């Protein structure tokens, strides 16, 4: 793959993903309704992808001689044609689906109650919260780099909450800010909860399983809280559709493809561009100006993620310096 094409794919994925908050802001509806229609409009396409994947797998397995299939102790004639999920796997999927539902709703509320920039900055902290969660689960010694990264991330959050803390007339919405923090924490919890079962399923099937759980929860929640399913403006329906097809399907599909062509640390650093892109579009469409607190919070969270990925960044820097020296010596 040409590096230029893979780089262009990453840029396109980041642009599409950063527009999720824009479409949420454009949709004049309750957060639960936005989530329900976002998933419902995207679900059939993902289901079709999974159906074709299963059909192709079944066809290839049926055409392959049994003797060619690698034997296992559990399956002496070869592996099963599709992963069989046990009760523990189902529990993990439902747990991850609940956490993904919480992430979606909390992020939507954060976008609606705070600025687009603030909600994206808070969510961008998820690599740090994921690393912190992994440390808590495995109980390894706390590395100084992780501790410093967590401290910078906390300072970034406090920078956003600062105007509310020291000024009673601040326009910052406390509830929206807390929902932004919850969106990052719940997303990290979803990643950690689904780590094992994710390895057993293809990405489309895993995604469809989680979307199904989140879609059911969204529909039930709408019934419980009397949130209407219909009666929205044409602008809101277009926002639902754009949110479902652009960031949800196309953006995540391209970003998942990028996982096979970029180091995970590079992608963590690349996601720092999402708040910048989203803030620029929000300024153009909604007239949202960046506050000093938001700029400071972005710098602190960027430093937090850079510190978290520092070994990779240092390795990249040394490799680049080595390549420059090699070219210089070859020329002389």
Secondary structure, 3 states (H helix, E strand, C coil): CCHHHHHHHHHHHHHHHHCHHHHHHHCCCCHHHHHHHHHHHHHHHHHHHHHHHHHHHHHHHHHCCHHHCCCCCCCCCCCCCCCCCCHHHHHHHHHHHHHHHHHHHHHHHHHHHCCHHHHHHHHHCHHHHHHHHHHHHHCCCCCHHHHHHHHHHHHHHHHHHHHHHHCCCCCCCHHHHHHHHHHHHHHHHHHHHCHHHHCCCCHHHHHHHHHHHHHHHHHHHHHHCCCCCCCCCHHHHHHHHHHHHHHHHHHHHHHHHHCCCCCHHHHHHHCCHHHHHHHHHHHHHHCCCCCHHHHHHHHHHHHHHHHHCHHHHHHHHHHHHHHHHHHHHHHC
